[in-house]
Amino acid sequence: MKKNPDKSLYRILDANFNRTKEGLRVCEDLCRYVWDQRTFTRAFKDIRHELTGVMAGLDAQKALEARHIQGDVGRGTSASESKRDDISAVFWANSQRVKESLRVLEEVTKLMDTGVSSKLKALRYKVYALEQKVIGRG
């Protein structure tokens, strides 16, 4: 099921793909450099690479061309995004960002390619499970 998505859908894909990868990288680096957790570090890295592979089936050039940073009405930072209490709060905020962004990608790709959407759903559930393990550190 492939339809001809408009530019606004590609803007959503671009923003949420970037947001997801950034959040995964933060979680990966915390597991690596702060908690010395090799298994969790690898798991976040694998998910990040898997996401890149899943999204490769969509037109990355169209997503890049749809990017409109200066005209983004939601580009400001909220007060809650400006402060974190500790390193665990940094992890929590980024794991939430990853899950939310994966959900947006999943929903939007339903309009473009249901196979991609299903893969994104599976990735979201991997993140749910991994987040639970990291928070419990085991």
C-alpha positions, 0 to 999 in steps of 0.5 A: 500500500503506497500512496503519494504523500505530500510534503507535510508528511515528509516533514513529520518523517524527517523530524521524528526520524531525527528525534528518534535517532538523537534520543537513542544516541543519548540513551546509548551513550548514558549506558556506555559512558555513565553506567558501563552497561555493554549489553544495553549500549549494544541494544540501543545501538542495534535499535538505532541501526535497525531504525535507519534500515527500516526508514531506508525504504522511504524517500530520504531525499524528499524528507530532507527537502521537506525540512523547514527549520526556520518556519517550524512553529514548534521549534522553541524549547519548553521549560520542562525540556530545559532542566533535568534533575539527574542523569536518570532523568536525562535517560527517562526524558530521552527514552520517552522521546524515542517511544513517542517519535517511533509512534508518530513514525508508525502512524504516519507511515501507515499512509505510505507503507504498512510494512514499514509501519509494522517494523516501526511498531516492533521497534517501539516495543523493543524500546519499551522492553529495553527501557524497563531493563535499563531502569531496573539495571538488569 
